[in-house]
Amino acid sequence: MLYYVGEKPRDVAGGDTRDALSSYTLVDTAFLIEDIIEGMDIKFIVKNIFDKTYYYPSTTSTSDYTRPGRNYYMSVGYKF
């Protein structure tokens, strides 16, 4: 999946005069292996594949919130 987030302006009316946060693009992917054993599925997920550094705006401090870098997930499901 491809996620694009546009530039995020600051709350100038609220007194935040810092520059807007830059836009960013994230890429995630998932792989599903079905019936690896009868009834069992395994899913592998990688989020933020390119390890992009991006931020969420903070309204209460001078530092914005750093968001997670690359993340790996795995899930196993079994159907009876």
Residue, then its C-alpha position, 0 to 999 in steps of 0.5 A: m500500500l502507498y500512503y501520501v500525507g500532504e503538508k500539515p499547516r500549523d495552528v497559527a490562530g492558536g499561536d503556533t508560528r512554526d513552519a508547516l510539517s512537510s508532506y511524506t509518502l509511506v509504503d507498506t506491504a503484506f504477504l499471506i501464505e495460506d494453508i501452510i499446514e491444512g487450516m493454517d495461514i501466516k501473514f507477514i507485514v512490513k510497514n514503512i518499508f523505506d524507514k521514512t522519518y516523519y512527524y505528527p504535529s504537537t500543539t503543546s510543545t516545541s517538538d513534534y512527535t516522531r513516528p515509528g520507522r520500519n516495523y515488522y509484524m507476523s500473524v498466524g491464524y488457524k481455522f478448525 
